[in-house]
Amino acid sequence: MIRRHIQHGYIQVDRGIELVAGNLRCRRCGNRDEAQFGVYRCARCGQHCHYCRACLSMGVIKACSELLTWSGPPPTLDAPRSLKIRWDGRLSDLQQQASAALLEAVRMREDFLIWAVCGAGKTEMLYEAIAFALRSGLRVGVVAPRTDVILELEKRLKRVFSDAAAVTLYGGSSDAYADVPLILSTTHQLLRFYRRFDIFFIDEVDAFPFHANPMLAHALRFAGKDGAVHVYLSATPDVRLKRRFLNGELKGYRLPLRYHGKPLPEPRFVWIGDWKKQLDKRRMPEKLERWAAERIARGRPGFIFVPEIAALESLVPLLKKTVSAAIEGVHAEDPQRHEKVEAFRNGEIPVLATTTILERGVTVPFSDVAVYGADAPIFDERALVQIGGRVGRDARDPGGDLVFFHHGITLEMMRALRHIRMMNREGAKWLQNRGGRNEERGDSDGDIDHA
């Protein structure tokens, strides 16, 4: 069947790796970095064959590989005969304004930014726009950089849009690709698509590994049709997106308040000395030990964020020994990663130590957060703001404890505190005006300090 379509010109065949002006280029991921290509004696072509290391996790692609692209008549996609938004919640005034502005942008086929504090309810603001796109027969992609975020979105969106066929794609997912109107996908999986989507809803657009990753930017660009609409969602957009929004080049809406209207919890800075040396000597910092024990005594779930896997592997045994054997740790390479997160959410794990993989997209009600080694370089402003966003998300518990354990206060820690305070001041101003639309765009230098 495939060969017949090739003969009739419905399928285009290209080499996986090509030479462009004397330089190698991977046609799947766009890689041009010479260091990201390898060469070996290929059993298929019998030659010394180049292969791409940049997208190796998606399967081997080499110079003799064939990439097949549909070039025949575009396949049609029937709009759902009836599609209801199965959600009985209610948007706040700010959420409703953002939702209406987004819906209008989607109708007009314009890109849009939702810049909202952590816990503002960004997902719920998308429902009307997604419903409009699905009812219009458009191919919708809801994408995020990390599997954990996609799994959280899957739980909500497949229930809310149960009338629409949908699949979820990530490394190791049980769903198989199908030509359905709604696809939830990690950004890596977009490498499998070419000119497929009419509209993207991109959650956590500033997060690793999507942020500043040319390969994933290439994947997003090539997976969309010409003129595809991009809806960006973030609590901490990068300088480029902020500047486009503040200069009026990108339409959008900024929400400085959570859906329940309460301010973001501000972090406490707690000095614990040289935490690195303490871990090397297998010593548990007394203040952290007390914090973890208090969470368990109060029956409140506790996140402990650590800067690296090595620190996690040293800290967890100490926590188990001095606080509770039920405490667990999780990181990106943990084969039980998803099971541990669910157990934590269900209360089976009282305190969960984690790397930054859980800084976004995971909501656990009534939880408190500690950052162990908040002065480590990996904890920049955006990471610390996102981590702080795990606290106080539930309307029943809008407060909560957020503590940065450190050996010295860094500029990034201060920027995170400043960011949170600025958003809180902006939110308080909006509440004082009681519903006045937030039109203020502020300065165009990309700094958030303009309220």
BELCOR-V152455 format. One record per pair of residues at least 6 apart in sequence whose ideal C-beta (glycine too) atoms are under 8 Angstrom apart, sorted by the first residue. I is the first residue (numbers start at 1). J is the second residue. Records with the same first field share a line. If there is no record, write none. Layout:
BEGIN
I = J, J
END
This chain:
BEGIN
2 = 11, 68
5 = 11, 72
6 = 13, 68
8 = 72
9 = 71, 72
10 = 70, 71, 72, 73
11 = 68, 69, 70, 71, 72
12 = 68, 69, 70, 71
13 = 66, 67, 68
14 = 27, 66, 67, 69
15 = 27, 63, 64, 65, 66, 67
16 = 26, 27, 28, 52, 61, 62, 63, 64, 65, 66, 67
17 = 24, 25, 26, 27, 37, 50, 51, 52, 61, 62, 63, 65
18 = 24, 25, 27
19 = 25
20 = 32
23 = 32, 34
24 = 32, 34, 37, 50
25 = 31, 32
26 = 32, 37, 52, 54, 55, 61
27 = 61, 67
28 = 52, 55, 58, 61, 67, 191
29 = 52, 54, 55, 58, 191, 215, 218, 219
30 = 214, 215, 218, 219, 222
31 = 37, 52, 53, 54, 55, 215
33 = 54
36 = 52, 53, 54
37 = 50, 51, 52, 53
38 = 50, 51, 53
39 = 48, 49, 50, 51
40 = 48, 49, 51
41 = 47, 48, 49
42 = 48, 49, 62, 64
44 = 64
45 = 63, 64
47 = 63, 64
49 = 62, 63, 64
50 = 62, 63
51 = 60, 61, 62, 63
52 = 61, 62
54 = 215
55 = 61, 191, 215
57 = 171, 188
58 = 188, 191, 192
61 = 67
69 = 194
75 = 179
76 = 137
77 = 137, 138, 139, 179, 181
78 = 137
79 = 134, 135, 136, 137, 181
80 = 134, 135, 163, 164, 181
82 = 163
83 = 131, 134, 135, 161, 163, 164
84 = 163
85 = 127, 128, 131, 160, 161
86 = 159, 160, 161, 162, 163
87 = 124, 127, 160
89 = 124
91 = 99, 121, 124, 125, 259
92 = 121, 257, 259, 260, 261
93 = 435
94 = 120, 255, 257, 430, 438
95 = 120, 121, 124, 125, 255, 259
97 = 253, 437
98 = 114, 116, 125, 253, 255
99 = 124, 125, 126, 127, 128, 129
100 = 128
101 = 112, 251, 252, 253
102 = 112, 114, 125, 126, 128, 129, 231, 253
103 = 128, 129, 132
105 = 111, 112, 129, 229, 231, 251
106 = 112, 129, 132, 133, 199, 229, 231
107 = 132
109 = 227, 229
110 = 229, 251
111 = 229, 230, 231, 232, 250, 251
112 = 229, 230, 231, 232, 250, 251, 252, 253
113 = 231, 232, 233, 234, 237, 241, 244, 245, 250, 251, 252, 253
114 = 122, 125, 231, 232, 233, 234, 252, 253, 255
115 = 234, 235, 237, 242, 245, 252, 253, 254, 255
116 = 122, 125, 233, 234, 235, 253, 254, 255
117 = 235, 255, 256, 257, 258, 264, 389, 423, 427
118 = 235, 258, 264, 385, 386, 388, 389, 390, 393
119 = 258, 259, 264, 389, 392, 393
120 = 235, 255, 257, 258, 259
121 = 258, 259
122 = 203, 233
123 = 153, 156, 157, 203
124 = 259
126 = 142, 201, 231, 233
127 = 160
129 = 201, 231
130 = 140, 142, 157, 161, 182, 201
131 = 161
133 = 140, 198, 199
134 = 140, 161, 164, 181, 182
137 = 181
138 = 181, 198, 199
139 = 181, 183, 196, 197, 198, 199
140 = 181, 182, 183, 197, 198, 199, 201
141 = 183, 184, 185, 190, 196, 197, 199, 200, 201, 223, 224
142 = 153, 157, 182, 183, 184, 185, 200, 201, 203
143 = 150, 184, 185, 186, 187, 190, 200, 201, 202, 203, 220
144 = 150, 153, 186, 187, 202, 203, 204, 207, 361
145 = 186, 187, 204, 207, 208, 209, 210, 211, 216
146 = 186, 204, 207, 357, 360, 361
147 = 170, 171, 186
148 = 338, 341, 357, 358, 360, 361, 362
149 = 203, 204, 207, 360, 361
150 = 168, 170, 184, 185, 186
151 = 168, 170, 338
152 = 361, 362, 363
153 = 184, 203, 361
154 = 168, 184
157 = 166, 182, 184
158 = 166, 168, 184
161 = 182
164 = 180, 181, 182
165 = 178, 180, 181, 182
166 = 180, 181, 182, 183, 184
167 = 175, 176, 177, 178, 180, 182, 183, 184
168 = 175, 183, 184, 185
169 = 175, 177, 183, 184, 185, 186, 189, 192
170 = 185, 186, 188, 189
171 = 186, 188, 189
177 = 192
183 = 197
187 = 202, 209, 210, 216, 219, 220
188 = 209, 216, 219
190 = 216, 219, 220, 222, 223
191 = 215, 219, 223
193 = 219, 222, 223
194 = 222, 223
195 = 222, 223, 224, 225, 226
196 = 223, 224, 225
197 = 223, 224, 225, 228
198 = 224, 225, 228, 229
199 = 228, 229, 230, 231
200 = 220, 223, 224, 228, 229, 230, 231
201 = 231, 233
202 = 210, 220, 230, 231, 232, 233
203 = 233, 234, 361
204 = 210, 233, 234, 360, 361
205 = 211, 232, 233, 234, 237, 238, 241
206 = 234, 236, 237, 238, 241, 382
207 = 360, 386
208 = 356
209 = 216
210 = 216, 217
211 = 238
212 = 238
220 = 230
224 = 230
232 = 241, 252
234 = 241
235 = 385, 386, 389
236 = 381, 382, 385, 386, 419
237 = 245
239 = 446
241 = 250
242 = 446, 448
243 = 444, 445, 446
244 = 250
245 = 252, 254, 441
246 = 441, 442, 443, 444, 446, 450
247 = 444
248 = 441
253 = 438
254 = 438
255 = 438
256 = 423, 424, 426, 427, 430, 438, 451
257 = 427, 430, 431
258 = 264, 392, 393, 398
259 = 395
260 = 394, 395, 398
261 = 427, 431
262 = 392, 395, 398, 399
263 = 424, 427, 428
264 = 388, 389, 392, 420, 423, 424
265 = 388, 391, 392, 399, 400, 401, 402, 420
266 = 402, 417, 420, 421, 424
267 = 371, 384, 388, 402, 403, 404, 413, 416, 417, 420
268 = 401, 402, 403, 404
269 = 374, 403, 404, 406, 409, 413
270 = 287, 403, 404, 405, 406
271 = 405, 406, 407, 408
272 = 278, 285, 287, 288, 405, 406, 407
273 = 285, 407
274 = 407
275 = 285, 372, 373, 405, 406, 407
276 = 311, 373, 407
278 = 284, 285
279 = 311, 314, 315
280 = 314
282 = 314, 318
283 = 318
284 = 315, 318, 319, 321, 322
285 = 372, 405
287 = 405
288 = 304, 370, 372, 405
289 = 319, 322, 323
291 = 302, 370, 403
292 = 302, 304, 319, 323, 324, 327, 351, 370
293 = 323, 324
295 = 301, 302, 350, 351, 368
296 = 302, 323, 324, 350, 351
300 = 366, 367, 368, 400
301 = 344, 345, 347, 350, 351, 352, 364, 366, 367, 368
302 = 350, 351, 352, 367, 368, 369, 370
303 = 351, 352, 354, 358, 364, 367, 368, 369, 370, 387, 390
304 = 315, 319, 351, 352, 353, 354, 369, 370, 371, 372
305 = 353, 354, 355, 356, 358, 359, 369, 370, 371, 372, 379, 387
306 = 312, 315, 353, 354, 355, 372, 373
307 = 355, 356, 372, 373, 376, 377, 378, 379
308 = 355, 376, 378
309 = 331, 333, 355
311 = 372, 373
312 = 329, 331, 353, 354, 355
313 = 329
315 = 329, 353, 372
316 = 327, 328, 329, 353
319 = 327, 351, 353
320 = 327
323 = 351
324 = 350, 351
326 = 348, 349, 350, 351
327 = 349, 350, 351, 352, 353
328 = 340, 343, 344, 349, 352, 353
329 = 352, 353, 354
330 = 336, 337, 340, 341, 352, 353, 354, 355, 357, 358
331 = 337, 354, 355, 357
332 = 355, 357
334 = 340
337 = 357
340 = 349, 352
341 = 352, 358, 362
343 = 349
344 = 352, 364
345 = 364
352 = 358
353 = 372
356 = 378, 379, 383, 387
358 = 390
359 = 383, 386, 387, 390
360 = 386, 389
362 = 390
363 = 390, 393, 394
364 = 390
365 = 393, 394, 396, 397
366 = 394, 396, 397, 400
367 = 390, 391, 400
368 = 391, 400, 401, 402
369 = 387, 388, 390, 391, 400, 401, 402, 403
370 = 401, 403, 404, 405
371 = 379, 384, 387, 403, 404, 405
372 = 405
373 = 379, 405, 406, 407
374 = 384, 404, 405, 406, 410, 413
375 = 406, 407, 408, 409, 410, 413
379 = 387, 410, 412, 413
380 = 412
381 = 412, 415, 416, 419
384 = 404, 412, 413, 416
385 = 416, 419, 420
388 = 402, 416, 420
391 = 399, 400, 401, 402
392 = 398, 399, 400
404 = 413
406 = 413
418 = 449
419 = 448
422 = 448, 449, 451
423 = 448, 451
425 = 451
426 = 438, 451
429 = 451
430 = 436, 438
440 = 450, 451
441 = 450
442 = 450, 451
443 = 450
END
